[in-house]
Amino acid sequence: MTYVSASAYKYSYSFNNTPISEAIVRISKDHPEVNISFIYKELGNYKTSAKIQTDDAYDALREMVGLNPISIIKKNNNYY
């Protein structure tokens, strides 16, 4: 006998040509337990179009960045 369990993700994001800085703010509001720091001026020219379903802030940030030339560094509960 096989059991399959299914669970919905608590957070689901759909970005369509959204500025990266706006997407970061949205993810940050949903995850108050983490500290996300970014330099706004450097992100002004980058946009994201991503559909993300994850409960992990780090995964959400990495998927949101996509192929843009942006790095995300995690140190404890801080993201840069």
N, C-alpha and C positions, 0 to 999 in steps of 0.2 A: 504494500500500500504506500502511496506517495502523497505527501502533503505539500501544498504550495501555499506559501503565505505571501500576501501582497500588502504593501503599505504605501500610502501616498506621501510624497515629500511635503514637508511643512512649507517650504519656500519654492516658488516657481516664478521665474523671471522671463520676460519676453521683451527684448530690446530690438528696436528697428531703427537703424541709423541714429542711435542715441549717443550723445557725447559721453566719452568715458567718464569724465568727472561727475556727470549726472548719475550714471549707473553705479559708480562707487558710493555716492551719497545714499542711493536707494538701498544697496546691499548693507551699508553701514547702519542705517536705521533699523533694519531687520535683525541685526546681530549686535546688540548693545554690549555684549560680553567681550567683544574684541575692539581693539583700538586701530583704526585705519588712518594712516597719515599719508597725504599726497601733496604734490606741488601742482596747484591748479594751472598755472600758466603753461607748464610743459605739456599738459594733457588737452589743451584747448583745441588742437587740430585733429584729434583722434576720435573716431566714432566706432560704435560696436553694433552689430546686428547678431544677436545670439538668443537662443532659447535655452534656459538653464533650469534644471530641476535637481536641486541638492540641498541638503540641510547644513552643509559645511561651508563656512564663509570663505575659506581658502580656495576650495574647489570652485565656488561661484566666481571669485575674483579672477582666477586663472582662466576659466572658460569665457568670462566676459572680455578679458584682454584679447583673446584669440590670437590673431597673427600680427597685431600691432607691435611696434618695437618698444614695448613697455615691460619692465621687470617687476615682479612682486616678490618681496622677501618677507618671510615669516620668522619672527623671533618671539617665542612664547605666545602670548595673545596679541602681539603687535604685528601689524602688516604695513610695509613701506613700499 
